[in-house]
Amino acid sequence: MTRPDKPDQDVLHKKRIAVLGAGKMGTILLQALLNQGLLLPEHARASVQHGERAQKLRKQLHIAVGTDNVEAVRGADIVLVCVKPQTVRPVLEEIAPVLTTKQLLISIAASVPTAYMEKSLPPGMPIIRAMPNTPCTVRTGMTAVCKGSHSDSHHLATACLLFDAVGRTVVLDEKHMDAATALSASGPAYIYIILESLAEAGVKVGLPRDTATLMAAQTTLGAAKVVLDTGDHPALLKDAVTTPAGCTIDGILELEEGKLRVTLIKAVVKAASRAKELLFTE
């Protein structure tokens, strides 16, 4: 699906944003928006489950934080729902009486379809479903977004601008969102395993552990950046590293013999299958 034209950043600067369930990801998003000047502190509100957490967040972010979801969303332009999948329906039913169709609701709850959420909301309520990942912490995140039946390109553009503050954003048809969850949301865990294995291999061949970890991490980062910056196919870039009769091809042969490629593909397929079940089984 084509990504809409990027709106002026002032669009967010003028918006009042409420974050429900300001846990790790909600806090990351708030911090990024505030630090980049895309959100004014007086326009930000958040809700959490416990008073202690609310007090801590107030001191950390210097915004209004409470334990009342209804109070948080009242008058907000954008409502960001950052709760667990099984909590989405009761939270939406709680805030529905004070929501209007002039507001935009964005949910980052994994595997919760927009149609499921629309049943608990005022008729015509615009919804954006989003799936960010944990590298958003260091503003190198990957977020996939899709729109609900009452959302338009303006709503999509606003959501993209919001998540661009913590990395890159792609617009998908909703049928692809579980696949995005399996690839980019779960993907960092796969990469960490690969990175850890490379570091262990460095130790095996004599490198100090901290040096091996640094080299593995920077190599992973550099390889990913080359793909993003050049747009070249990974296979083409792999061939550029693999010189005739060199050592790289021997390493690749070991990877192929160990079925690394097939195993990674199967991991994503399995995670995508599991993502379809999250709402009803956790």
Backbone as CSV, one residue per row, in Angstrom:
resi,resn,N_x,N_y,N_z,CA_x,CA_y,CA_z,C_x,C_y,C_z
1,MET,0.851,-1.196,0.000,0.000,0.000,0.000,0.886,1.245,0.000
2,THR,0.527,2.247,-0.769,1.342,3.451,-0.894,1.266,4.305,0.358
3,ARG,2.423,4.768,0.769,2.474,5.649,1.922,2.037,7.048,1.505
4,PRO,1.167,7.704,2.299,0.713,9.058,1.948,1.841,10.070,2.072
5,ASP,1.659,11.213,1.409,2.655,12.284,1.497,2.839,12.709,2.950
6,LYS,4.083,13.007,3.285,4.404,13.377,4.659,3.883,14.780,4.960
7,PRO,3.078,14.930,6.008,2.576,16.259,6.360,3.636,17.082,7.073
8,ASP,3.378,18.352,7.206,4.286,19.213,7.951,4.345,18.763,9.407
9,GLN,5.537,18.835,10.002,5.698,18.376,11.387,4.861,19.191,12.369
10,ASP,4.472,20.401,11.976,3.630,21.215,12.847,2.277,20.567,13.104
11,VAL,1.912,19.614,12.236,0.640,18.905,12.416,0.597,18.241,13.787
12,LEU,1.696,17.577,14.159,1.749,16.939,15.471,1.917,17.960,16.584
13,HIS,2.685,18.993,16.312,2.993,20.003,17.329,1.724,20.632,17.883
14,LYS,0.689,20.686,17.067,-0.566,21.305,17.477,-1.544,20.307,18.111
15,LYS,-1.211,19.013,18.032,-2.124,17.988,18.512,-1.973,17.729,20.007
16,ARG,-3.083,17.356,20.625,-3.077,16.887,22.012,-3.118,15.362,21.972
17,ILE,-2.153,14.754,22.607,-2.007,13.300,22.515,-2.170,12.661,23.889
18,ALA,-2.992,11.621,23.943,-3.177,10.852,25.172,-2.660,9.439,24.937
19,VAL,-1.806,8.958,25.834,-1.261,7.603,25.737,-1.851,6.761,26.858
20,LEU,-2.610,5.749,26.498,-3.216,4.858,27.483,-2.339,3.621,27.650
21,GLY,-1.924,3.367,28.879,-1.020,2.241,29.112,0.393,2.618,28.761
22,ALA,0.887,3.676,29.394,2.220,4.199,29.074,3.299,3.317,29.686
23,GLY,3.429,2.118,29.110,4.498,1.212,29.506,5.753,1.541,28.728
24,LYS,6.517,0.517,28.377,7.793,0.744,27.698,7.619,1.465,26.369
25,MET,6.786,0.921,25.476,6.656,1.515,24.149,5.958,2.859,24.196
26,GLY,4.912,2.980,25.011,4.234,4.260,25.125,5.151,5.348,25.626
27,THR,5.991,5.014,26.592,6.945,5.983,27.132,8.005,6.356,26.101
28,ILE,8.469,5.371,25.344,9.451,5.626,24.284,8.902,6.627,23.273
29,LEU,7.662,6.418,22.860,7.040,7.308,21.881,6.875,8.719,22.446
30,LEU,6.400,8.807,23.678,6.239,10.115,24.301,7.570,10.850,24.400
31,GLN,8.609,10.160,24.861,9.924,10.783,25.004,10.446,11.286,23.673
32,ALA,10.303,10.475,22.627,10.797,10.862,21.306,10.061,12.094,20.787
33,LEU,8.747,12.107,20.920,7.958,13.246,20.443,8.279,14.512,21.216
34,LEU,8.436,14.370,22.525,8.754,15.529,23.362,10.164,16.043,23.086
35,ASN,11.121,15.138,22.998,12.520,15.530,22.788,12.750,16.190,21.432
36,GLN,11.971,15.772,20.438,12.123,16.343,19.098,11.241,17.569,18.877
37,GLY,10.530,17.960,19.902,9.691,19.144,19.798,8.445,18.949,18.955
38,LEU,8.086,17.690,18.692,6.886,17.413,17.908,5.623,17.464,18.762
39,LEU,5.808,17.386,20.059,4.691,17.395,21.008,5.029,18.322,22.162
40,LEU,4.131,19.241,22.444,4.323,20.146,23.579,3.947,19.429,24.873
41,PRO,4.719,19.608,25.946,4.408,18.939,27.219,2.983,19.201,27.698
42,GLU,2.502,20.405,27.470,1.151,20.732,27.925,0.067,20.063,27.077
43,HIS,0.466,19.515,25.931,-0.489,18.819,25.071,-0.455,17.305,25.263
44,ALA,0.381,16.839,26.173,0.559,15.401,26.376,-0.086,14.945,27.673
45,ARG,-0.748,13.796,27.584,-1.314,13.159,28.769,-1.100,11.656,28.673
46,ALA,-1.010,11.010,29.817,-0.822,9.560,29.815,-1.562,8.956,30.990
47,SER,-1.901,7.679,30.839,-2.519,6.953,31.943,-1.783,5.638,32.151
48,VAL,-1.698,5.235,33.401,-1.089,3.964,33.778,-1.980,3.315,34.830
49,GLN,-1.642,2.083,35.180,-2.526,1.342,36.095,-2.309,1.707,37.554
50,HIS,-1.076,2.027,37.920,-0.755,2.240,39.327,-0.272,3.672,39.604
51,GLY,-0.641,4.170,40.778,-0.290,5.521,41.169,1.210,5.759,41.251
52,GLU,1.953,4.768,41.723,3.404,4.915,41.836,4.042,5.140,40.475
53,ARG,3.583,4.353,39.508,4.091,4.480,38.138,3.737,5.846,37.572
54,ALA,2.539,6.326,37.861,2.109,7.643,37.386,3.011,8.739,37.936
55,GLN,3.316,8.650,39.206,4.180,9.646,39.840,5.578,9.640,39.224
56,LYS,6.084,8.447,38.971,7.418,8.314,38.378,7.455,8.914,36.968
57,LEU,6.416,8.639,36.185,6.366,9.162,34.821,6.210,10.678,34.788
58,ARG,5.435,11.208,35.735,5.276,12.666,35.810,6.622,13.346,35.997
59,LYS,7.451,12.779,36.868,8.771,13.350,37.128,9.700,13.149,35.933
60,GLN,9.561,12.008,35.271,10.444,11.679,34.156,10.146,12.505,32.909
61,LEU,8.852,12.648,32.577,8.466,13.279,31.322,7.963,14.718,31.473
62,HIS,7.637,15.100,32.712,7.104,16.446,32.991,5.805,16.704,32.225
63,ILE,4.934,15.688,32.232,3.614,15.809,31.622,2.572,15.301,32.616
64,ALA,1.299,15.486,32.270,0.222,15.006,33.134,0.062,13.493,32.978
65,VAL,0.184,12.785,34.098,0.024,11.325,34.085,-0.889,10.931,35.243
66,GLY,-1.878,10.110,34.952,-2.790,9.656,36.001,-3.169,8.206,35.809
67,THR,-4.196,7.779,36.516,-4.660,6.393,36.420,-6.067,6.307,35.821
68,ASP,-6.585,7.428,35.336,-7.942,7.499,34.799,-7.890,7.602,33.271
69,ASN,-8.251,6.522,32.582,-8.225,6.520,31.118,-9.188,7.530,30.516
70,VAL,-10.367,7.631,31.099,-11.388,8.542,30.574,-10.911,9.983,30.648
71,GLU,-10.325,10.339,31.754,-9.826,11.705,31.926,-8.691,11.993,30.949
72,ALA,-7.876,10.988,30.684,-6.740,11.169,29.780,-7.183,11.456,28.350
73,VAL,-8.233,10.768,27.878,-8.625,10.915,26.476,-9.562,12.091,26.236
74,ARG,-10.146,12.606,27.295,-11.110,13.688,27.127,-10.427,14.910,26.503
75,GLY,-10.860,15.277,25.310,-10.293,16.447,24.643,-9.031,16.185,23.850
76,ALA,-8.554,14.957,23.826,-7.338,14.637,23.068,-7.648,14.562,21.574
77,ASP,-6.670,14.914,20.745,-6.826,14.779,19.298,-6.432,13.374,18.840
78,ILE,-5.397,12.831,19.480,-4.915,11.489,19.150,-4.901,10.661,20.427
79,VAL,-5.501,9.483,20.366,-5.509,8.564,21.502,-4.671,7.353,21.116
80,LEU,-3.576,7.165,21.817,-2.657,6.067,21.527,-2.871,4.960,22.550
81,VAL,-3.368,3.820,22.087,-3.683,2.691,22.968,-2.496,1.731,22.990
82,CYS,-1.855,1.624,24.152,-0.634,0.814,24.280,-0.808,-0.278,25.332
83,VAL,-1.961,-0.914,25.329,-2.245,-1.953,26.321,-2.122,-3.340,25.685
84,LYS,-2.173,-4.388,26.505,-2.074,-5.754,26.009,-3.312,-6.113,25.186
85,PRO,-3.169,-7.056,24.251,-4.298,-7.400,23.378,-5.586,-7.729,24.123
86,GLN,-5.471,-8.482,25.217,-6.670,-8.899,25.942,-7.314,-7.763,26.731
87,THR,-6.607,-6.667,26.867,-7.120,-5.522,27.618,-7.752,-4.482,26.708
88,VAL,-7.568,-4.632,25.403,-8.037,-3.619,24.460,-9.540,-3.384,24.561
89,ARG,-10.324,-4.451,24.501,-11.785,-4.277,24.489,-12.299,-3.567,25.743
90,PRO,-11.939,-4.014,26.974,-12.448,-3.289,28.145,-11.995,-1.834,28.203
91,VAL,-10.790,-1.542,27.738,-10.311,-0.159,27.731,-11.111,0.676,26.736
92,LEU,-11.347,0.131,25.546,-12.120,0.860,24.543,-13.561,1.079,24.998
93,GLU,-14.138,0.070,25.616,-15.510,0.220,26.118,-15.581,1.263,27.233
94,GLU,-14.488,1.372,27.992,-14.433,2.351,29.072,-14.388,3.780,28.539
95,ILE,-13.610,4.004,27.477,-13.419,5.374,26.976,-14.407,5.754,25.880
96,ALA,-15.119,4.776,25.319,-16.014,5.038,24.191,-17.011,6.177,24.440
97,PRO,-17.607,6.289,25.639,-18.593,7.351,25.860,-18.055,8.770,25.687
98,VAL,-16.736,8.961,25.829,-16.198,10.324,25.707,-15.438,10.533,24.402
99,LEU,-15.402,9.510,23.546,-14.710,9.645,22.261,-15.635,10.259,21.215
100,THR,-15.025,10.963,20.251,-15.778,11.485,19.112,-15.036,11.108,17.835
101,THR,-15.720,11.162,16.721,-15.123,10.791,15.441,-14.124,11.839,14.943
102,LYS,-14.012,12.959,15.651,-12.999,13.959,15.298,-11.624,13.569,15.851
103,GLN,-11.611,12.610,16.765,-10.358,12.116,17.320,-9.830,10.959,16.468
104,LEU,-8.536,10.695,16.603,-7.907,9.563,15.920,-7.391,8.596,16.971
105,LEU,-7.787,7.331,16.854,-7.326,6.316,17.778,-6.265,5.456,17.078
106,ILE,-5.113,5.316,17.729,-4.019,4.491,17.203,-3.733,3.400,18.227
107,SER,-3.784,2.153,17.784,-3.527,1.026,18.681,-2.240,0.320,18.289
108,ILE,-1.397,0.030,19.290,-0.192,-0.759,19.023,-0.320,-2.150,19.654
109,ALA,-1.532,-2.528,20.010,-1.766,-3.857,20.586,-1.580,-4.915,19.506
110,ALA,-0.684,-5.847,19.727,-0.373,-6.867,18.725,-1.597,-7.715,18.387
111,SER,-1.806,-7.909,17.092,-2.784,-8.872,16.575,-4.244,-8.523,16.821
112,VAL,-4.542,-7.287,17.192,-5.940,-6.894,17.405,-6.443,-6.177,16.150
113,PRO,-7.349,-6.792,15.378,-7.829,-6.196,14.128,-8.614,-4.912,14.353
114,THR,-8.600,-4.048,13.364,-9.345,-2.791,13.471,-10.845,-3.065,13.575
115,ALA,-11.344,-4.081,12.861,-12.784,-4.401,12.913,-13.192,-4.806,14.315
116,TYR,-12.323,-5.505,15.013,-12.583,-5.920,16.400,-12.706,-4.688,17.293
117,MET,-11.830,-3.709,17.083,-11.851,-2.498,17.907,-13.046,-1.618,17.569
118,GLU,-13.394,-1.557,16.295,-14.501,-0.690,15.873,-15.823,-1.081,16.521
119,LYS,-15.978,-2.338,16.888,-17.212,-2.797,17.533,-17.424,-2.150,18.895
120,SER,-16.334,-1.693,19.532,-16.432,-1.104,20.872,-16.386,0.416,20.850
121,LEU,-16.369,1.009,19.658,-16.177,2.453,19.531,-17.371,3.123,18.860
122,PRO,-17.457,4.453,18.964,-18.542,5.167,18.290,-18.522,4.890,16.785
123,PRO,-19.674,4.789,16.148,-19.728,4.555,14.703,-18.935,5.623,13.937
124,GLY,-18.124,5.172,12.986,-17.340,6.104,12.183,-16.021,6.508,12.791
125,MET,-15.647,5.926,13.929,-14.397,6.296,14.610,-13.181,5.882,13.769
126,PRO,-12.313,6.830,13.431,-11.110,6.476,12.669,-10.075,5.765,13.544
127,ILE,-9.560,4.648,13.040,-8.578,3.848,13.767,-7.378,3.570,12.873
128,ILE,-6.202,3.633,13.467,-4.975,3.173,12.826,-4.391,2.075,13.702
129,ARG,-4.087,0.947,13.093,-3.419,-0.148,13.806,-1.925,-0.079,13.480
130,ALA,-1.082,-0.149,14.507,0.360,-0.021,14.301,1.108,-1.137,15.013
131,MET,2.255,-1.520,14.462,3.099,-2.524,15.091,4.552,-2.040,15.069
132,PRO,4.975,-1.345,16.143,6.369,-0.913,16.247,7.234,-2.030,16.831
133,ASN,8.541,-1.834,16.860,9.412,-2.822,17.504,10.344,-2.154,18.515
134,THR,11.065,-2.948,19.279,11.841,-2.414,20.407,13.008,-1.508,20.023
135,PRO,13.616,-1.632,18.831,14.658,-0.653,18.479,14.165,0.792,18.404
136,CYS,12.853,0.984,18.538,12.339,2.357,18.671,13.026,3.064,19.842
137,THR,13.504,2.273,20.811,14.188,2.826,21.985,15.343,3.726,21.574
138,VAL,16.040,3.362,20.503,17.199,4.137,20.051,16.926,4.779,18.689
139,ARG,15.642,4.997,18.405,15.189,5.699,17.205,15.634,5.008,15.917
140,THR,15.743,3.690,15.958,16.008,2.909,14.751,14.928,1.839,14.601
141,GLY,13.725,2.175,15.031,12.632,1.223,15.005,12.060,1.004,13.619
142,MET,11.246,-0.023,13.515,10.485,-0.318,12.291,9.034,-0.484,12.704
143,THR,8.169,0.342,12.136,6.745,0.291,12.467,5.931,0.069,11.212
144,ALA,5.001,-0.866,11.283,4.038,-1.087,10.204,2.694,-0.526,10.657
145,VAL,1.994,0.163,9.759,0.684,0.722,10.089,-0.329,0.355,9.013
146,CYS,-1.579,0.260,9.432,-2.678,0.068,8.473,-3.881,0.841,8.998
147,LYS,-4.830,1.100,8.118,-5.974,1.911,8.522,-7.228,1.075,8.703
148,GLY,-8.105,1.588,9.552,-9.407,0.973,9.727,-10.359,1.423,8.642
149,SER,-11.598,0.961,8.701,-12.561,1.238,7.629,-12.999,2.703,7.575
150,HIS,-12.784,3.455,8.658,-13.213,4.854,8.680,-12.035,5.830,8.664
151,SER,-10.842,5.325,8.389,-9.649,6.177,8.352,-9.318,6.539,6.912
152,ASP,-8.666,7.682,6.741,-8.287,8.123,5.398,-6.782,8.377,5.328
153,SER,-6.331,8.906,4.199,-4.901,9.136,3.991,-4.339,10.154,4.980
154,HIS,-5.176,11.085,5.412,-4.730,12.080,6.404,-4.419,11.398,7.733
155,HIS,-5.269,10.481,8.136,-5.036,9.752,9.388,-3.759,8.910,9.292
156,LEU,-3.580,8.261,8.143,-2.374,7.466,7.929,-1.124,8.332,7.991
157,ALA,-1.178,9.491,7.350,-0.029,10.394,7.320,0.327,10.875,8.727
158,THR,-0.686,11.140,9.529,-0.449,11.573,10.909,0.233,10.469,11.713
159,ALA,-0.252,9.244,11.541,0.342,8.106,12.249,1.784,7.881,11.804
160,CYS,2.032,7.980,10.505,3.394,7.804,9.986,4.338,8.856,10.568
161,LEU,3.876,10.087,10.642,4.692,11.158,11.203,5.036,10.867,12.658
162,LEU,4.073,10.339,13.381,4.295,10.003,14.791,5.365,8.918,14.939
163,PHE,5.244,7.842,14.170,6.190,6.730,14.323,7.529,6.992,13.627
164,ASP,7.548,7.931,12.685,8.826,8.329,12.086,9.759,8.930,13.129
165,ALA,9.196,9.398,14.225,10.008,9.984,15.292,10.895,8.951,15.961
166,VAL,10.581,7.653,15.767,11.371,6.601,16.414,11.943,5.599,15.401
167,GLY,11.973,5.976,14.120,12.550,5.081,13.124,11.889,5.219,11.769
168,ARG,11.647,4.091,11.128,11.018,4.066,9.808,9.611,3.491,9.916
169,THR,8.756,3.893,8.963,7.361,3.470,8.985,6.932,3.005,7.596
170,VAL,6.202,1.902,7.543,5.628,1.438,6.275,4.119,1.293,6.437
171,VAL,3.406,1.529,5.351,1.947,1.374,5.330,1.608,0.061,4.638
172,LEU,0.808,-0.768,5.298,0.432,-2.072,4.763,-1.083,-2.222,4.709
173,ASP,-1.544,-3.173,3.902,-2.926,-3.627,4.030,-3.009,-4.431,5.325
174,GLU,-4.145,-4.403,5.975,-4.244,-5.047,7.283,-3.964,-6.548,7.227
175,LYS,-4.227,-7.180,6.107,-3.991,-8.618,5.998,-2.511,-8.985,6.187
176,HIS,-1.628,-7.991,6.091,-0.193,-8.251,6.238,0.342,-7.922,7.637
177,MET,-0.515,-7.475,8.537,-0.026,-7.005,9.836,0.531,-8.124,10.714
178,ASP,-0.045,-9.312,10.652,0.512,-10.417,11.436,1.888,-10.818,10.907
179,ALA,2.065,-10.725,9.594,3.376,-10.996,9.002,4.392,-9.954,9.461
180,ALA,3.957,-8.695,9.543,4.843,-7.640,10.029,5.230,-7.877,11.480
181,THR,4.273,-8.347,12.264,4.564,-8.676,13.666,5.641,-9.748,13.749
182,ALA,5.519,-10.770,12.911,6.475,-11.881,12.931,7.853,-11.477,12.439
183,LEU,7.903,-10.561,11.460,9.186,-10.181,10.878,9.869,-9.061,11.642
184,SER,9.226,-7.895,11.731,9.923,-6.748,12.319,9.751,-6.613,13.824
185,ALA,8.594,-7.021,14.370,8.410,-6.916,15.817,9.151,-8.027,16.555
186,SER,9.075,-9.251,16.020,9.818,-10.362,16.624,11.258,-10.421,16.132
187,GLY,11.498,-9.841,14.980,12.799,-9.929,14.328,14.021,-9.565,15.155
188,PRO,13.956,-8.524,15.994,15.134,-8.206,16.807,15.624,-9.386,17.636
189,ALA,14.708,-10.224,18.127,15.117,-11.396,18.911,15.939,-12.356,18.059
190,TYR,15.527,-12.525,16.799,16.293,-13.402,15.907,17.692,-12.831,15.666
191,ILE,17.729,-11.516,15.442,19.019,-10.863,15.170,19.935,-10.951,16.387
192,TYR,19.370,-10.807,17.579,20.196,-10.903,18.793,20.824,-12.289,18.930
193,ILE,20.069,-13.316,18.535,20.616,-14.671,18.587,21.771,-14.812,17.596
194,ILE,21.584,-14.271,16.398,22.646,-14.320,15.391,23.860,-13.534,15.867
195,LEU,23.586,-12.346,16.411,24.672,-11.491,16.898,25.442,-12.166,18.035
196,GLU,24.706,-12.762,18.964,25.338,-13.466,20.077,26.187,-14.629,19.572
197,SER,25.671,-15.330,18.575,26.401,-16.468,18.018,27.683,-16.010,17.338
198,LEU,27.615,-14.904,16.606,28.820,-14.370,15.967,29.855,-13.965,17.011
199,ALA,29.388,-13.352,18.095,30.313,-12.958,19.161,30.957,-14.180,19.809
200,GLU,30.147,-15.210,20.049,30.688,-16.452,20.614,31.715,-17.075,19.669
201,ALA,31.442,-16.978,18.366,32.391,-17.498,17.383,33.707,-16.723,17.448
202,GLY,33.595,-15.397,17.652,34.800,-14.592,17.792,35.629,-15.021,18.990
203,VAL,34.955,-15.325,20.096,35.644,-15.827,21.290,36.308,-17.172,20.982
204,LYS,35.607,-18.017,20.249,36.119,-19.341,19.891,37.430,-19.249,19.108
205,VAL,37.531,-18.229,18.241,38.751,-18.097,17.438,39.761,-17.144,18.068
206,GLY,39.538,-16.778,19.352,40.579,-16.092,20.096,40.377,-14.636,20.442
207,LEU,39.253,-14.038,20.060,39.030,-12.622,20.364,38.520,-12.447,21.795
208,PRO,38.885,-11.345,22.457,38.284,-11.036,23.764,36.773,-10.866,23.601
209,ARG,35.999,-11.257,24.620,34.545,-11.265,24.492,33.973,-9.882,24.183
210,ASP,34.444,-8.848,24.868,33.886,-7.518,24.619,34.206,-7.041,23.202
211,THR,35.410,-7.370,22.730,35.789,-6.993,21.367,34.961,-7.763,20.344
212,ALA,34.759,-9.043,20.587,33.971,-9.867,19.674,32.532,-9.374,19.594
213,THR,31.975,-8.992,20.740,30.593,-8.483,20.756,30.493,-7.167,20.000
214,LEU,31.451,-6.280,20.221,31.476,-4.996,19.506,31.571,-5.221,18.002
215,MET,32.474,-6.101,17.596,32.667,-6.353,16.173,31.431,-6.970,15.536
216,ALA,30.791,-7.886,16.249,29.584,-8.521,15.725,28.444,-7.511,15.603
217,ALA,28.294,-6.669,16.612,27.211,-5.685,16.601,27.420,-4.638,15.508
218,GLN,28.635,-4.111,15.413,28.908,-3.084,14.409,28.816,-3.665,12.997
219,THR,29.235,-4.901,12.826,29.128,-5.552,11.521,27.669,-5.737,11.129
220,THR,26.834,-6.120,12.094,25.402,-6.269,11.837,24.779,-4.936,11.469
221,LEU,25.116,-3.902,12.229,24.608,-2.558,11.958,25.055,-2.072,10.581
222,GLY,26.344,-2.265,10.273,26.880,-1.799,8.993,26.247,-2.501,7.811
223,ALA,26.076,-3.821,7.911,25.468,-4.575,6.823,24.032,-4.120,6.578
224,ALA,23.278,-3.901,7.659,21.900,-3.435,7.523,21.847,-2.052,6.886
225,LYS,22.775,-1.188,7.273,22.791,0.185,6.732,23.106,0.189,5.236
226,VAL,23.985,-0.715,4.814,24.301,-0.805,3.393,23.055,-1.187,2.593
227,VAL,22.277,-2.142,3.103,21.039,-2.541,2.431,20.085,-1.355,2.331
228,LEU,19.916,-0.629,3.447,18.987,0.498,3.471,19.453,1.651,2.595
229,ASP,20.744,1.937,2.631,21.260,3.095,1.896,21.375,2.856,0.393
230,THR,21.741,1.632,0.005,21.929,1.349,-1.421,20.668,0.855,-2.099
231,GLY,19.809,0.182,-1.340,18.628,-0.426,-1.939,18.943,-1.684,-2.724
232,ASP,20.193,-2.136,-2.673,20.589,-3.344,-3.400,20.035,-4.591,-2.726
233,HIS,19.813,-5.635,-3.511,19.332,-6.896,-2.973,20.418,-7.512,-2.090
234,PRO,20.040,-8.066,-0.925,21.049,-8.668,-0.039,21.921,-9.715,-0.728
235,ALA,21.339,-10.471,-1.669,22.126,-11.493,-2.366,23.253,-10.856,-3.168
236,LEU,22.971,-9.720,-3.794,23.995,-9.008,-4.564,25.112,-8.508,-3.652
237,LEU,24.740,-7.980,-2.499,25.725,-7.478,-1.538,26.548,-8.629,-0.956
238,LYS,25.892,-9.759,-0.729,26.605,-10.946,-0.245,27.659,-11.379,-1.257
239,ASP,27.303,-11.377,-2.540,28.244,-11.786,-3.582,29.449,-10.851,-3.654
240,ALA,29.226,-9.567,-3.335,30.321,-8.604,-3.380,31.358,-8.888,-2.298
241,VAL,30.922,-9.491,-1.186,31.840,-9.836,-0.096,32.546,-11.168,-0.362
242,THR,31.885,-12.007,-1.131,32.365,-13.386,-1.331,33.320,-13.461,-2.521
243,THR,34.605,-13.346,-2.257,35.614,-13.410,-3.309,35.913,-14.869,-3.674
244,PRO,36.303,-15.131,-4.944,36.610,-16.503,-5.369,37.702,-17.146,-4.514
245,ALA,37.434,-18.350,-4.077,38.391,-19.140,-3.288,38.784,-18.471,-1.968
246,GLY,37.961,-17.516,-1.510,38.260,-16.829,-0.257,37.680,-17.562,0.944
247,CYS,37.817,-16.953,2.111,37.336,-17.608,3.335,35.834,-17.443,3.531
248,THR,35.244,-16.374,2.962,33.815,-16.124,3.172,32.955,-17.248,2.608
249,ILE,33.317,-17.755,1.430,32.505,-18.802,0.821,32.510,-20.071,1.670
250,ASP,33.630,-20.340,2.343,33.661,-21.505,3.232,32.706,-21.318,4.408
251,GLY,32.663,-20.094,4.927,31.720,-19.815,6.010,30.284,-19.933,5.550
252,ILE,29.984,-19.440,4.347,28.628,-19.525,3.800,28.208,-20.975,3.612
253,LEU,29.130,-21.807,3.155,28.818,-23.227,2.980,28.414,-23.871,4.303
254,GLU,29.083,-23.472,5.381,28.718,-23.991,6.704,27.311,-23.523,7.096
255,LEU,26.990,-22.268,6.793,25.650,-21.749,7.100,24.587,-22.507,6.317
256,GLU,24.872,-22.769,5.041,23.911,-23.502,4.217,23.738,-24.933,4.709
257,GLU,24.841,-25.551,5.114,24.760,-26.918,5.617,23.957,-26.978,6.916
258,GLY,24.057,-25.917,7.721,23.306,-25.848,8.973,21.873,-25.368,8.795
259,LYS,21.494,-25.085,7.554,20.122,-24.678,7.201,19.684,-23.399,7.915
260,LEU,20.640,-22.451,8.059,20.307,-21.178,8.707,19.195,-20.456,7.955
261,ARG,19.316,-20.410,6.643,18.331,-19.692,5.827,16.928,-20.271,6.018
262,VAL,16.797,-21.576,5.919,15.494,-22.237,6.075,14.959,-22.050,7.491
263,THR,15.845,-22.139,8.471,15.427,-22.005,9.864,14.864,-20.613,10.145
264,LEU,15.500,-19.570,9.616,15.007,-18.207,9.812,13.651,-18.017,9.135
265,ILE,13.510,-18.559,7.937,12.223,-18.455,7.242,11.123,-19.138,8.051
266,LYS,11.431,-20.337,8.550,10.450,-21.085,9.335,10.107,-20.362,10.640
267,ALA,11.086,-19.655,11.216,10.838,-18.897,12.447,9.813,-17.795,12.211
268,VAL,9.949,-17.075,11.111,9.020,-15.989,10.795,7.632,-16.550,10.489
269,VAL,7.581,-17.647,9.734,6.292,-18.274,9.406,5.580,-18.731,10.682
270,LYS,6.324,-19.346,11.600,5.747,-19.818,12.857,5.255,-18.657,13.711
271,ALA,6.049,-17.594,13.780,5.654,-16.428,14.574,4.420,-15.755,13.986
272,ALA,4.317,-15.725,12.665,3.141,-15.131,12.011,1.891,-15.931,12.337
273,SER,2.035,-17.249,12.358,0.904,-18.112,12.703,0.473,-17.877,14.144
274,ARG,1.427,-17.731,15.020,1.139,-17.494,16.429,0.491,-16.120,16.637
275,ALA,0.926,-15.142,15.853,0.396,-13.790,15.991,-1.110,-13.749,15.766
276,LYS,-1.610,-14.608,14.900,-3.051,-14.631,14.615,-3.858,-15.111,15.823
277,GLU,-3.181,-15.765,16.773,-3.873,-16.364,17.908,-3.774,-15.545,19.198
278,LEU,-2.913,-14.523,19.204,-2.596,-13.807,20.442,-3.804,-13.255,21.170
279,LEU,-4.703,-12.670,20.433,-5.850,-12.001,21.041,-6.696,-12.946,21.881
280,PHE,-6.732,-14.205,21.492,-7.666,-15.143,22.112,-7.008,-16.165,23.023
281,THR,-5.675,-16.196,23.089,-5.029,-17.266,23.857,-4.159,-16.790,25.003
282,GLU,-3.828,-15.486,25.073,-2.938,-15.042,26.157,-3.745,-14.437,27.300
